[in-house]
Amino acid sequence: MPTSGNVYEDLGFNDAEAMLAKARIVAEIVRIIRARRLTRTAAAKILALSQPKISGLVNGHFQSYSQGRLIWLLDRLV
């Protein structure tokens, strides 16, 4: 079965483009956390989030975050 290239669109999400954009930002956040070998506790301090929220992001739970908030988090890591 051919895909659109956007898993969120293929799954029928109404906001598929926004979800894909947010997923890409989160993927970069996670990549930086891993590249810097930050613990989730250390990442939480840098990002001003709780450790459970960092765990949620790393595990793909980002739907409640706005794209602007995710960009802000990414900016804190670079």
N, CA, C and O atoms as a Tripos MOL2 file, in Angstrom:
@<TRIPOS>MOLECULE
protein
  312   311    78     0     0
PROTEIN
NO_CHARGES

@<TRIPOS>ATOM
      1 N           0.8440   -1.1880    0.0000 N.3       1 MET1
      2 CA          0.0000    0.0000    0.0000 C.3       1 MET1
      3 C           0.8870    1.2480    0.0000 C.2       1 MET1
      4 O           1.7310    1.3950    0.8840 O.2       1 MET1
      5 N           0.7150    2.1320   -0.9550 N.am      2 PRO2
      6 CA          1.5250    3.3490   -1.0010 C.3       2 PRO2
      7 C           1.1910    4.2750    0.1670 C.2       2 PRO2
      8 O           0.0640    4.3070    0.6620 O.2       2 PRO2
      9 N           2.2000    5.0200    0.5860 N.am      3 THR3
     10 CA          1.9950    5.9670    1.6750 C.3       3 THR3
     11 C           2.1880    7.3890    1.1720 C.2       3 THR3
     12 O           2.7330    7.6190    0.0920 O.2       3 THR3
     13 N           1.7360    8.3200    1.9670 N.am      4 SER4
     14 CA          1.8510    9.7300    1.6120 C.3       4 SER4
     15 C           3.2270   10.2940    1.9600 C.2       4 SER4
     16 O           3.5920   11.3760    1.4990 O.2       4 SER4
     17 N           3.9970    9.5530    2.7800 N.am      5 GLY5
     18 CA          5.2550   10.0790    3.2820 C.3       5 GLY5
     19 C           5.0760   10.7420    4.6420 C.2       5 GLY5
     20 O           6.0480   11.1710    5.2640 O.2       5 GLY5
     21 N           3.8370   10.8230    5.0950 N.am      6 ASN6
     22 CA          3.5200   11.4020    6.4020 C.3       6 ASN6
     23 C           2.6670   10.3790    7.1480 C.2       6 ASN6
     24 O           1.4870   10.1970    6.8470 O.2       6 ASN6
     25 N           3.2760    9.7220    8.1170 N.am      7 VAL7
     26 CA          2.5840    8.6680    8.8510 C.3       7 VAL7
     27 C           1.3050    9.1800    9.5100 C.2       7 VAL7
     28 O           0.3250    8.4430    9.6200 O.2       7 VAL7
     29 N           1.3080   10.4300    9.9450 N.am      8 TYR8
     30 CA          0.1210   10.9960   10.5930 C.3       8 TYR8
     31 C          -1.0300   11.1540    9.6000 C.2       8 TYR8
     32 O          -2.1940   10.9590    9.9490 O.2       8 TYR8
     33 N          -0.6980   11.5020    8.3800 N.am      9 GLU9
     34 CA         -1.7230   11.5850    7.3350 C.3       9 GLU9
     35 C          -2.2560   10.1900    7.0090 C.2       9 GLU9
     36 O          -3.4610    9.9890    6.8560 O.2       9 GLU9
     37 N          -1.3340    9.2370    6.9080 N.am     10 ASP10
     38 CA         -1.7370    7.8630    6.6200 C.3      10 ASP10
     39 C          -2.6530    7.3010    7.7070 C.2      10 ASP10
     40 O          -3.5200    6.4730    7.4270 O.2      10 ASP10
     41 N          -2.4580    7.7510    8.9420 N.am     11 LEU11
     42 CA         -3.2830    7.2940   10.0640 C.3      11 LEU11
     43 C          -4.5720    8.0910   10.2140 C.2      11 LEU11
     44 O          -5.4090    7.7670   11.0560 O.2      11 LEU11
     45 N          -4.7360    9.1350    9.3990 N.am     12 GLY12
     46 CA         -5.9830    9.8830    9.3900 C.3      12 GLY12
     47 C          -6.0630   11.0590   10.3420 C.2      12 GLY12
     48 O          -7.1590   11.5460   10.6190 O.2      12 GLY12
     49 N          -4.9220   11.5350   10.8580 N.am     13 PHE13
     50 CA         -4.9440   12.7100   11.7240 C.3      13 PHE13
     51 C          -5.3570   13.9430   10.9250 C.2      13 PHE13
     52 O          -4.8850   14.1430    9.8060 O.2      13 PHE13
     53 N          -6.2250   14.7590   11.4850 N.am     14 ASN14
     54 CA         -6.6620   15.9910   10.8240 C.3      14 ASN14
     55 C          -5.5300   17.0000   10.6940 C.2      14 ASN14
     56 O          -5.4560   17.7380    9.7120 O.2      14 ASN14
     57 N          -4.6550   17.0270   11.6850 N.am     15 ASP15
     58 CA         -3.5520   17.9930   11.7150 C.3      15 ASP15
     59 C          -2.2240   17.3030   11.3920 C.2      15 ASP15
     60 O          -1.2220   17.5120   12.0750 O.2      15 ASP15
     61 N          -2.2330   16.4890   10.3550 N.am     16 ALA16
     62 CA         -1.0900   15.6430   10.0180 C.3      16 ALA16
     63 C           0.1920   16.4370    9.7690 C.2      16 ALA16
     64 O           1.2610   16.0340   10.2280 O.2      16 ALA16
     65 N           0.1050   17.5410    9.0620 N.am     17 GLU17
     66 CA          1.3120   18.3330    8.7650 C.3      17 GLU17
     67 C           1.9120   18.9090   10.0340 C.2      17 GLU17
     68 O           3.1310   18.8910   10.2070 O.2      17 GLU17
     69 N           1.0710   19.4190   10.9230 N.am     18 ALA18
     70 CA          1.5550   19.9690   12.1960 C.3      18 ALA18
     71 C           2.1670   18.8740   13.0630 C.2      18 ALA18
     72 O           3.1960   19.0810   13.7060 O.2      18 ALA18
     73 N           1.5240   17.7040   13.0730 N.am     19 MET19
     74 CA          2.0550   16.5870   13.8590 C.3      19 MET19
     75 C           3.4270   16.1630   13.3370 C.2      19 MET19
     76 O           4.3310   15.8990   14.1300 O.2      19 MET19
     77 N           3.5920   16.0950   12.0320 N.am     20 LEU20
     78 CA          4.8770   15.7200   11.4480 C.3      20 LEU20
     79 C           5.9450   16.7620   11.7840 C.2      20 LEU20
     80 O           7.0770   16.4080   12.1140 O.2      20 LEU20
     81 N           5.5920   18.0230   11.7030 N.am     21 ALA21
     82 CA          6.5520   19.0860   12.0330 C.3      21 ALA21
     83 C           6.9820   18.9670   13.4930 C.2      21 ALA21
     84 O           8.1690   19.0730   13.8010 O.2      21 ALA21
     85 N           6.0310   18.7490   14.3830 N.am     22 LYS22
     86 CA          6.3620   18.6090   15.8010 C.3      22 LYS22
     87 C           7.2070   17.3570   16.0370 C.2      22 LYS22
     88 O           8.1360   17.3870   16.8430 O.2      22 LYS22
     89 N           6.9020   16.2730   15.3560 N.am     23 ALA23
     90 CA          7.6750   15.0400   15.5060 C.3      23 ALA23
     91 C           9.1270   15.2490   15.0870 C.2      23 ALA23
     92 O          10.0440   14.7150   15.7110 O.2      23 ALA23
     93 N           9.3260   16.0200   14.0380 N.am     24 ARG24
     94 CA         10.6990   16.2940   13.5820 C.3      24 ARG24
     95 C          11.4630   17.1410   14.5940 C.2      24 ARG24
     96 O          12.6550   16.9210   14.8110 O.2      24 ARG24
     97 N          10.7950   18.0990   15.2080 N.am     25 ILE25
     98 CA         11.4370   18.9260   16.2360 C.3      25 ILE25
     99 C          11.7960   18.0590   17.4360 C.2      25 ILE25
    100 O          12.9050   18.1530   17.9610 O.2      25 ILE25
    101 N          10.8650   17.2180   17.8700 N.am     26 VAL26
    102 CA         11.1260   16.3320   19.0110 C.3      26 VAL26
    103 C          12.2710   15.3730   18.6850 C.2      26 VAL26
    104 O          13.1100   15.1050   19.5450 O.2      26 VAL26
    105 N          12.3190   14.8610   17.4730 N.am     27 ALA27
    106 CA         13.4060   13.9680   17.0810 C.3      27 ALA27
    107 C          14.7540   14.6730   17.2190 C.2      27 ALA27
    108 O          15.7340   14.0590   17.6410 O.2      27 ALA27
    109 N          14.8080   15.9380   16.8720 N.am     28 GLU28
    110 CA         16.0600   16.6990   17.0050 C.3      28 GLU28
    111 C          16.3890   16.9420   18.4800 C.2      28 GLU28
    112 O          17.5520   16.8620   18.8750 O.2      28 GLU28
    113 N          15.3870   17.2340   19.2830 N.am     29 ILE29
    114 CA         15.6040   17.3990   20.7290 C.3      29 ILE29
    115 C          16.1910   16.1190   21.3070 C.2      29 ILE29
    116 O          17.1760   16.1640   22.0440 O.2      29 ILE29
    117 N          15.6000   14.9930   20.9830 N.am     30 VAL30
    118 CA         16.0730   13.7000   21.4950 C.3      30 VAL30
    119 C          17.4750   13.4090   20.9760 C.2      30 VAL30
    120 O          18.3180   12.9100   21.7200 O.2      30 VAL30
    121 N          17.7310   13.7150   19.7120 N.am     31 ARG31
    122 CA         19.0720   13.4870   19.1460 C.3      31 ARG31
    123 C          20.1270   14.2650   19.9160 C.2      31 ARG31
    124 O          21.1960   13.7340   20.2180 O.2      31 ARG31
    125 N          19.8320   15.5340   20.2370 N.am     32 ILE32
    126 CA         20.7850   16.3740   20.9620 C.3      32 ILE32
    127 C          20.9780   15.8510   22.3820 C.2      32 ILE32
    128 O          22.1060   15.7870   22.8720 O.2      32 ILE32
    129 N          19.8980   15.4830   23.0380 N.am     33 ILE33
    130 CA         20.0070   14.9350   24.4000 C.3      33 ILE33
    131 C          20.9290   13.7170   24.3880 C.2      33 ILE33
    132 O          21.8000   13.5810   25.2470 O.2      33 ILE33
    133 N          20.7330   12.8460   23.4220 N.am     34 ARG34
    134 CA         21.5680   11.6370   23.3410 C.3      34 ARG34
    135 C          23.0010   11.9580   22.9500 C.2      34 ARG34
    136 O          23.9380   11.3850   23.5070 O.2      34 ARG34
    137 N          23.1820   12.8660   22.0010 N.am     35 ALA35
    138 CA         24.5330   13.2260   21.5600 C.3      35 ALA35
    139 C          25.3350   13.8620   22.6910 C.2      35 ALA35
    140 O          26.5410   13.6460   22.8100 O.2      35 ALA35
    141 N          24.6540   14.6420   23.5130 N.am     36 ARG36
    142 CA         25.3220   15.2770   24.6560 C.3      36 ARG36
    143 C          25.3850   14.3580   25.8690 C.2      36 ARG36
    144 O          25.9320   14.7160   26.9120 O.2      36 ARG36
    145 N          24.8160   13.1690   25.7140 N.am     37 ARG37
    146 CA         24.7950   12.1580   26.7750 C.3      37 ARG37
    147 C          24.2110   12.7010   28.0730 C.2      37 ARG37
    148 O          24.7160   12.4470   29.1660 O.2      37 ARG37
    149 N          23.1330   13.4570   27.9100 N.am     38 LEU38
    150 CA         22.4510   14.0230   29.0660 C.3      38 LEU38
    151 C          21.5280   12.9810   29.6810 C.2      38 LEU38
    152 O          20.8340   12.2530   28.9710 O.2      38 LEU38
    153 N          21.5290   12.9180   30.9910 N.am     39 THR39
    154 CA         20.5100   12.1160   31.6450 C.3      39 THR39
    155 C          19.1900   12.8580   31.4920 C.2      39 THR39
    156 O          19.1720   14.0390   31.1460 O.2      39 THR39
    157 N          18.1080   12.1760   31.7450 N.am     40 ARG40
    158 CA         16.8100   12.8410   31.6550 C.3      40 ARG40
    159 C          16.6900   13.9130   32.7310 C.2      40 ARG40
    160 O          16.0240   14.9300   32.5330 O.2      40 ARG40
    161 N          17.3340   13.6830   33.8640 N.am     41 THR41
    162 CA         17.3290   14.6870   34.9320 C.3      41 THR41
    163 C          18.0960   15.9330   34.5020 C.2      41 THR41
    164 O          17.6390   17.0520   34.7310 O.2      41 THR41
    165 N          19.2540   15.7460   33.8810 N.am     42 ALA42
    166 CA         20.0470   16.8780   33.4020 C.3      42 ALA42
    167 C          19.3090   17.6250   32.2950 C.2      42 ALA42
    168 O          19.2920   18.8550   32.2750 O.2      42 ALA42
    169 N          18.7020   16.8830   31.3820 N.am     43 ALA43
    170 CA         17.9320   17.5120   30.3060 C.3      43 ALA43
    171 C          16.7620   18.2920   30.8870 C.2      43 ALA43
    172 O          16.4350   19.3760   30.4030 O.2      43 ALA43
    173 N          16.1350   17.7510   31.9140 N.am     44 ALA44
    174 CA         15.0020   18.4230   32.5520 C.3      44 ALA44
    175 C          15.4230   19.7690   33.1280 C.2      44 ALA44
    176 O          14.6840   20.7480   33.0240 O.2      44 ALA44
    177 N          16.6000   19.8220   33.7320 N.am     45 LYS45
    178 CA         17.0930   21.0900   34.2960 C.3      45 LYS45
    179 C          17.3370   22.1150   33.1930 C.2      45 LYS45
    180 O          16.9660   23.2810   33.3240 O.2      45 LYS45
    181 N          17.9570   21.6740   32.1170 N.am     46 ILE46
    182 CA         18.2460   22.5850   31.0000 C.3      46 ILE46
    183 C          16.9570   23.1000   30.3730 C.2      46 ILE46
    184 O          16.8540   24.2770   30.0270 O.2      46 ILE46
    185 N          15.9830   22.2210   30.2300 N.am     47 LEU47
    186 CA         14.7510   22.5610   29.5300 C.3      47 LEU47
    187 C          13.6570   23.0930   30.4460 C.2      47 LEU47
    188 O          12.5660   23.4290   29.9860 O.2      47 LEU47
    189 N          13.9450   23.1690   31.7340 N.am     48 ALA48
    190 CA         12.9710   23.6740   32.7130 C.3      48 ALA48
    191 C          11.6740   22.8650   32.6830 C.2      48 ALA48
    192 O          10.5730   23.4110   32.7560 O.2      48 ALA48
    193 N          11.8410   21.5480   32.5730 N.am     49 LEU49
    194 CA         10.7160   20.6210   32.6030 C.3      49 LEU49
    195 C          10.9830   19.5900   33.6930 C.2      49 LEU49
    196 O          12.1050   19.4700   34.1850 O.2      49 LEU49
    197 N           9.9590   18.8620   34.0600 N.am     50 SER50
    198 CA         10.1600   17.7730   35.0040 C.3      50 SER50
    199 C          10.7540   16.5690   34.2720 C.2      50 SER50
    200 O          10.6360   16.4470   33.0530 O.2      50 SER50
    201 N          11.3840   15.6960   35.0290 N.am     51 GLN51
    202 CA         11.9590   14.4940   34.4370 C.3      51 GLN51
    203 C          10.8800   13.6340   33.7750 C.2      51 GLN51
    204 O          11.1240   13.0980   32.6940 O.2      51 GLN51
    205 N           9.6960   13.4800   34.3800 N.am     52 PRO52
    206 CA          8.6590   12.7130   33.6790 C.3      52 PRO52
    207 C           8.2430   13.3330   32.3370 C.2      52 PRO52
    208 O           7.9060   12.6060   31.4020 O.2      52 PRO52
    209 N           8.2650   14.6560   32.2360 N.am     53 LYS53
    210 CA          7.9150   15.2920   30.9550 C.3      53 LYS53
    211 C           8.9960   15.0250   29.9070 C.2      53 LYS53
    212 O           8.6880   14.8490   28.7280 O.2      53 LYS53
    213 N          10.2640   14.9970   30.3360 N.am     54 ILE54
    214 CA         11.3530   14.6430   29.4160 C.3      54 ILE54
    215 C          11.1610   13.2060   28.9420 C.2      54 ILE54
    216 O          11.2890   12.9140   27.7530 O.2      54 ILE54
    217 N          10.8540   12.3180   29.8740 N.am     55 SER55
    218 CA         10.6070   10.9210   29.5030 C.3      55 SER55
    219 C           9.4600   10.8260   28.5060 C.2      55 SER55
    220 O           9.5280   10.0570   27.5470 O.2      55 SER55
    221 N           8.4190   11.5980   28.7290 N.am     56 GLY56
    222 CA          7.3010   11.6040   27.7970 C.3      56 GLY56
    223 C           7.7110   12.0450   26.4060 C.2      56 GLY56
    224 O           7.3290   11.4220   25.4150 O.2      56 GLY56
    225 N           8.4900   13.1210   26.3260 N.am     57 LEU57
    226 CA          8.9680   13.5930   25.0180 C.3      57 LEU57
    227 C           9.8010   12.5240   24.3240 C.2      57 LEU57
    228 O           9.5930   12.2220   23.1490 O.2      57 LEU57
    229 N          10.7460   11.9570   25.0680 N.am     58 VAL58
    230 CA         11.6260   10.9370   24.5000 C.3      58 VAL58
    231 C          10.8090    9.7420   24.0030 C.2      58 VAL58
    232 O          11.1850    9.0870   23.0320 O.2      58 VAL58
    233 N           9.7030    9.4670   24.6680 N.am     59 ASN59
    234 CA          8.8520    8.3400   24.2900 C.3      59 ASN59
    235 C           7.7560    8.7170   23.2980 C.2      59 ASN59
    236 O           6.8610    7.9170   23.0280 O.2      59 ASN59
    237 N           7.8240    9.9390   22.7510 N.am     60 GLY60
    238 CA          6.9090   10.3260   21.6790 C.3      60 GLY60
    239 C           5.5970   10.9420   22.1140 C.2      60 GLY60
    240 O           4.6650   11.0360   21.3150 O.2      60 GLY60
    241 N           5.5070   11.3620   23.3590 N.am     61 HIS61
    242 CA          4.2780   11.9960   23.8520 C.3      61 HIS61
    243 C           4.4490   13.5180   23.8030 C.2      61 HIS61
    244 O           4.8220   14.1480   24.7920 O.2      61 HIS61
    245 N           4.1700   14.0830   22.6470 N.am     62 PHE62
    246 CA          4.3970   15.5200   22.4510 C.3      62 PHE62
    247 C           3.1640   16.2530   21.9500 C.2      62 PHE62
    248 O           3.2330   17.4510   21.6730 O.2      62 PHE62
    249 N           2.0520   15.5690   21.8290 N.am     63 GLN63
    250 CA          0.8600   16.1650   21.2400 C.3      63 GLN63
    251 C           0.3720   17.3930   22.0100 C.2      63 GLN63
    252 O          -0.2010   18.3040   21.4130 O.2      63 GLN63
    253 N           0.5910   17.4280   23.3160 N.am     64 SER64
    254 CA          0.0900   18.5490   24.1130 C.3      64 SER64
    255 C           0.9830   19.7860   24.0210 C.2      64 SER64
    256 O           0.6180   20.8460   24.5290 O.2      64 SER64
    257 N           2.1430   19.6630   23.3830 N.am     65 TYR65
    258 CA          3.0590   20.7960   23.2340 C.3      65 TYR65
    259 C           2.7650   21.5320   21.9300 C.2      65 TYR65
    260 O           2.4920   20.9130   20.9010 O.2      65 TYR65
    261 N           2.8230   22.8470   21.9880 N.am     66 SER66
    262 CA          2.6930   23.6210   20.7530 C.3      66 SER66
    263 C           4.0140   23.5480   19.9850 C.2      66 SER66
    264 O           5.0650   23.2510   20.5530 O.2      66 SER66
    265 N           3.9370   23.8190   18.7110 N.am     67 GLN67
    266 CA          5.1550   23.8410   17.9100 C.3      67 GLN67
    267 C           6.1040   24.9150   18.4210 C.2      67 GLN67
    268 O           7.3170   24.7100   18.4580 O.2      67 GLN67
    269 N           5.5580   26.0510   18.8120 N.am     68 GLY68
    270 CA          6.3910   27.1250   19.3590 C.3      68 GLY68
    271 C           7.1190   26.7130   20.6160 C.2      68 GLY68
    272 O           8.2920   27.0410   20.7910 O.2      68 GLY68
    273 N           6.4340   25.9940   21.4990 N.am     69 ARG69
    274 CA          7.0520   25.5200   22.7470 C.3      69 ARG69
    275 C           8.1680   24.5300   22.4410 C.2      69 ARG69
    276 O           9.2220   24.5720   23.0760 O.2      69 ARG69
    277 N           7.9520   23.6470   21.4840 N.am     70 LEU70
    278 CA          8.9890   22.6830   21.1220 C.3      70 LEU70
    279 C          10.2100   23.3820   20.5370 C.2      70 LEU70
    280 O          11.3450   22.9930   20.8150 O.2      70 LEU70
    281 N           9.9820   24.3990   19.7360 N.am     71 ILE71
    282 CA         11.1050   25.1660   19.1790 C.3      71 ILE71
    283 C          11.8630   25.8630   20.3000 C.2      71 ILE71
    284 O          13.0910   25.9310   20.2670 O.2      71 ILE71
    285 N          11.1490   26.3800   21.2870 N.am     72 TRP72
    286 CA         11.7740   27.0120   22.4480 C.3      72 TRP72
    287 C          12.6570   25.9980   23.1800 C.2      72 TRP72
    288 O          13.7820   26.3180   23.5650 O.2      72 TRP72
    289 N          12.1510   24.7830   23.3710 N.am     73 LEU73
    290 CA         12.9360   23.7360   24.0280 C.3      73 LEU73
    291 C          14.1820   23.4040   23.2140 C.2      73 LEU73
    292 O          15.2710   23.2650   23.7720 O.2      73 LEU73
    293 N          14.0310   23.2780   21.9200 N.am     74 LEU74
    294 CA         15.1630   23.0010   21.0460 C.3      74 LEU74
    295 C          16.1970   24.1080   21.1440 C.2      74 LEU74
    296 O          17.3970   23.8370   21.2000 O.2      74 LEU74
    297 N          15.7470   25.3360   21.1640 N.am     75 ASP75
    298 CA         16.6550   26.4800   21.2680 C.3      75 ASP75
    299 C          17.4610   26.4400   22.5610 C.2      75 ASP75
    300 O          18.6220   26.8500   22.5740 O.2      75 ASP75
    301 N          16.8700   25.9560   23.6420 N.am     76 ARG76
    302 CA         17.5860   25.8700   24.9280 C.3      76 ARG76
    303 C          18.7100   24.8510   24.8760 C.2      76 ARG76
    304 O          19.6550   24.9300   25.6620 O.2      76 ARG76
    305 N          18.6200   23.8990   23.9640 N.am     77 LEU77
    306 CA         19.6550   22.8620   23.8670 C.3      77 LEU77
    307 C          20.8090   23.2450   22.9470 C.2      77 LEU77
    308 O          21.8980   22.6800   23.0530 O.2      77 LEU77
    309 N          20.5850   24.1850   22.0590 N.am     78 VAL78
    310 CA         21.6570   24.5400   21.1070 C.3      78 VAL78
    311 C          22.4050   25.7720   21.5300 C.2      78 VAL78
    312 O          23.3310   26.1990   20.8410 O.2      78 VAL78
@<TRIPOS>BOND
     1     1     2 1
     2     2     3 1
     3     3     4 2
     4     3     5 am
     5     5     6 1
     6     6     7 1
     7     7     8 2
     8     7     9 am
     9     9    10 1
    10    10    11 1
    11    11    12 2
    12    11    13 am
    13    13    14 1
    14    14    15 1
    15    15    16 2
    16    15    17 am
    17    17    18 1
    18    18    19 1
    19    19    20 2
    20    19    21 am
    21    21    22 1
    22    22    23 1
    23    23    24 2
    24    23    25 am
    25    25    26 1
    26    26    27 1
    27    27    28 2
    28    27    29 am
    29    29    30 1
    30    30    31 1
    31    31    32 2
    32    31    33 am
    33    33    34 1
    34    34    35 1
    35    35    36 2
    36    35    37 am
    37    37    38 1
    38    38    39 1
    39    39    40 2
    40    39    41 am
    41    41    42 1
    42    42    43 1
    43    43    44 2
    44    43    45 am
    45    45    46 1
    46    46    47 1
    47    47    48 2
    48    47    49 am
    49    49    50 1
    50    50    51 1
    51    51    52 2
    52    51    53 am
    53    53    54 1
    54    54    55 1
    55    55    56 2
    56    55    57 am
    57    57    58 1
    58    58    59 1
    59    59    60 2
    60    59    61 am
    61    61    62 1
    62    62    63 1
    63    63    64 2
    64    63    65 am
    65    65    66 1
    66    66    67 1
    67    67    68 2
    68    67    69 am
    69    69    70 1
    70    70    71 1
    71    71    72 2
    72    71    73 am
    73    73    74 1
    74    74    75 1
    75    75    76 2
    76    75    77 am
    77    77    78 1
    78    78    79 1
    79    79    80 2
    80    79    81 am
    81    81    82 1
    82    82    83 1
    83    83    84 2
    84    83    85 am
    85    85    86 1
    86    86    87 1
    87    87    88 2
    88    87    89 am
    89    89    90 1
    90    90    91 1
    91    91    92 2
    92    91    93 am
    93    93    94 1
    94    94    95 1
    95    95    96 2
    96    95    97 am
    97    97    98 1
    98    98    99 1
    99    99   100 2
   100    99   101 am
   101   101   102 1
   102   102   103 1
   103   103   104 2
   104   103   105 am
   105   105   106 1
   106   106   107 1
   107   107   108 2
   108   107   109 am
   109   109   110 1
   110   110   111 1
   111   111   112 2
   112   111   113 am
   113   113   114 1
   114   114   115 1
   115   115   116 2
   116   115   117 am
   117   117   118 1
   118   118   119 1
   119   119   120 2
   120   119   121 am
   121   121   122 1
   122   122   123 1
   123   123   124 2
   124   123   125 am
   125   125   126 1
   126   126   127 1
   127   127   128 2
   128   127   129 am
   129   129   130 1
   130   130   131 1
   131   131   132 2
   132   131   133 am
   133   133   134 1
   134   134   135 1
   135   135   136 2
   136   135   137 am
   137   137   138 1
   138   138   139 1
   139   139   140 2
   140   139   141 am
   141   141   142 1
   142   142   143 1
   143   143   144 2
   144   143   145 am
   145   145   146 1
   146   146   147 1
   147   147   148 2
   148   147   149 am
   149   149   150 1
   150   150   151 1
   151   151   152 2
   152   151   153 am
   153   153   154 1
   154   154   155 1
   155   155   156 2
   156   155   157 am
   157   157   158 1
   158   158   159 1
   159   159   160 2
   160   159   161 am
   161   161   162 1
   162   162   163 1
   163   163   164 2
   164   163   165 am
   165   165   166 1
   166   166   167 1
   167   167   168 2
   168   167   169 am
   169   169   170 1
   170   170   171 1
   171   171   172 2
   172   171   173 am
   173   173   174 1
   174   174   175 1
   175   175   176 2
   176   175   177 am
   177   177   178 1
   178   178   179 1
   179   179   180 2
   180   179   181 am
   181   181   182 1
   182   182   183 1
   183   183   184 2
   184   183   185 am
   185   185   186 1
   186   186   187 1
   187   187   188 2
   188   187   189 am
   189   189   190 1
   190   190   191 1
   191   191   192 2
   192   191   193 am
   193   193   194 1
   194   194   195 1
   195   195   196 2
   196   195   197 am
   197   197   198 1
   198   198   199 1
   199   199   200 2
   200   199   201 am
   201   201   202 1
   202   202   203 1
   203   203   204 2
   204   203   205 am
   205   205   206 1
   206   206   207 1
   207   207   208 2
   208   207   209 am
   209   209   210 1
   210   210   211 1
   211   211   212 2
   212   211   213 am
   213   213   214 1
   214   214   215 1
   215   215   216 2
   216   215   217 am
   217   217   218 1
   218   218   219 1
   219   219   220 2
   220   219   221 am
   221   221   222 1
   222   222   223 1
   223   223   224 2
   224   223   225 am
   225   225   226 1
   226   226   227 1
   227   227   228 2
   228   227   229 am
   229   229   230 1
   230   230   231 1
   231   231   232 2
   232   231   233 am
   233   233   234 1
   234   234   235 1
   235   235   236 2
   236   235   237 am
   237   237   238 1
   238   238   239 1
   239   239   240 2
   240   239   241 am
   241   241   242 1
   242   242   243 1
   243   243   244 2
   244   243   245 am
   245   245   246 1
   246   246   247 1
   247   247   248 2
   248   247   249 am
   249   249   250 1
   250   250   251 1
   251   251   252 2
   252   251   253 am
   253   253   254 1
   254   254   255 1
   255   255   256 2
   256   255   257 am
   257   257   258 1
   258   258   259 1
   259   259   260 2
   260   259   261 am
   261   261   262 1
   262   262   263 1
   263   263   264 2
   264   263   265 am
   265   265   266 1
   266   266   267 1
   267   267   268 2
   268   267   269 am
   269   269   270 1
   270   270   271 1
   271   271   272 2
   272   271   273 am
   273   273   274 1
   274   274   275 1
   275   275   276 2
   276   275   277 am
   277   277   278 1
   278   278   279 1
   279   279   280 2
   280   279   281 am
   281   281   282 1
   282   282   283 1
   283   283   284 2
   284   283   285 am
   285   285   286 1
   286   286   287 1
   287   287   288 2
   288   287   289 am
   289   289   290 1
   290   290   291 1
   291   291   292 2
   292   291   293 am
   293   293   294 1
   294   294   295 1
   295   295   296 2
   296   295   297 am
   297   297   298 1
   298   298   299 1
   299   299   300 2
   300   299   301 am
   301   301   302 1
   302   302   303 1
   303   303   304 2
   304   303   305 am
   305   305   306 1
   306   306   307 1
   307   307   308 2
   308   307   309 am
   309   309   310 1
   310   310   311 1
   311   311   312 2
@<TRIPOS>SUBSTRUCTURE
     1 MET1         2 RESIDUE 1 A MET
     2 PRO2         6 RESIDUE 1 A PRO
     3 THR3        10 RESIDUE 1 A THR
     4 SER4        14 RESIDUE 1 A SER
     5 GLY5        18 RESIDUE 1 A GLY
     6 ASN6        22 RESIDUE 1 A ASN
     7 VAL7        26 RESIDUE 1 A VAL
     8 TYR8        30 RESIDUE 1 A TYR
     9 GLU9        34 RESIDUE 1 A GLU
    10 ASP10       38 RESIDUE 1 A ASP
    11 LEU11       42 RESIDUE 1 A LEU
    12 GLY12       46 RESIDUE 1 A GLY
    13 PHE13       50 RESIDUE 1 A PHE
    14 ASN14       54 RESIDUE 1 A ASN
    15 ASP15       58 RESIDUE 1 A ASP
    16 ALA16       62 RESIDUE 1 A ALA
    17 GLU17       66 RESIDUE 1 A GLU
    18 ALA18       70 RESIDUE 1 A ALA
    19 MET19       74 RESIDUE 1 A MET
    20 LEU20       78 RESIDUE 1 A LEU
    21 ALA21       82 RESIDUE 1 A ALA
    22 LYS22       86 RESIDUE 1 A LYS
    23 ALA23       90 RESIDUE 1 A ALA
    24 ARG24       94 RESIDUE 1 A ARG
    25 ILE25       98 RESIDUE 1 A ILE
    26 VAL26      102 RESIDUE 1 A VAL
    27 ALA27      106 RESIDUE 1 A ALA
    28 GLU28      110 RESIDUE 1 A GLU
    29 ILE29      114 RESIDUE 1 A ILE
    30 VAL30      118 RESIDUE 1 A VAL
    31 ARG31      122 RESIDUE 1 A ARG
    32 ILE32      126 RESIDUE 1 A ILE
    33 ILE33      130 RESIDUE 1 A ILE
    34 ARG34      134 RESIDUE 1 A ARG
    35 ALA35      138 RESIDUE 1 A ALA
    36 ARG36      142 RESIDUE 1 A ARG
    37 ARG37      146 RESIDUE 1 A ARG
    38 LEU38      150 RESIDUE 1 A LEU
    39 THR39      154 RESIDUE 1 A THR
    40 ARG40      158 RESIDUE 1 A ARG
    41 THR41      162 RESIDUE 1 A THR
    42 ALA42      166 RESIDUE 1 A ALA
    43 ALA43      170 RESIDUE 1 A ALA
    44 ALA44      174 RESIDUE 1 A ALA
    45 LYS45      178 RESIDUE 1 A LYS
    46 ILE46      182 RESIDUE 1 A ILE
    47 LEU47      186 RESIDUE 1 A LEU
    48 ALA48      190 RESIDUE 1 A ALA
    49 LEU49      194 RESIDUE 1 A LEU
    50 SER50      198 RESIDUE 1 A SER
    51 GLN51      202 RESIDUE 1 A GLN
    52 PRO52      206 RESIDUE 1 A PRO
    53 LYS53      210 RESIDUE 1 A LYS
    54 ILE54      214 RESIDUE 1 A ILE
    55 SER55      218 RESIDUE 1 A SER
    56 GLY56      222 RESIDUE 1 A GLY
    57 LEU57      226 RESIDUE 1 A LEU
    58 VAL58      230 RESIDUE 1 A VAL
    59 ASN59      234 RESIDUE 1 A ASN
    60 GLY60      238 RESIDUE 1 A GLY
    61 HIS61      242 RESIDUE 1 A HIS
    62 PHE62      246 RESIDUE 1 A PHE
    63 GLN63      250 RESIDUE 1 A GLN
    64 SER64      254 RESIDUE 1 A SER
    65 TYR65      258 RESIDUE 1 A TYR
    66 SER66      262 RESIDUE 1 A SER
    67 GLN67      266 RESIDUE 1 A GLN
    68 GLY68      270 RESIDUE 1 A GLY
    69 ARG69      274 RESIDUE 1 A ARG
    70 LEU70      278 RESIDUE 1 A LEU
    71 ILE71      282 RESIDUE 1 A ILE
    72 TRP72      286 RESIDUE 1 A TRP
    73 LEU73      290 RESIDUE 1 A LEU
    74 LEU74      294 RESIDUE 1 A LEU
    75 ASP75      298 RESIDUE 1 A ASP
    76 ARG76      302 RESIDUE 1 A ARG
    77 LEU77      306 RESIDUE 1 A LEU
    78 VAL78      310 RESIDUE 1 A VAL
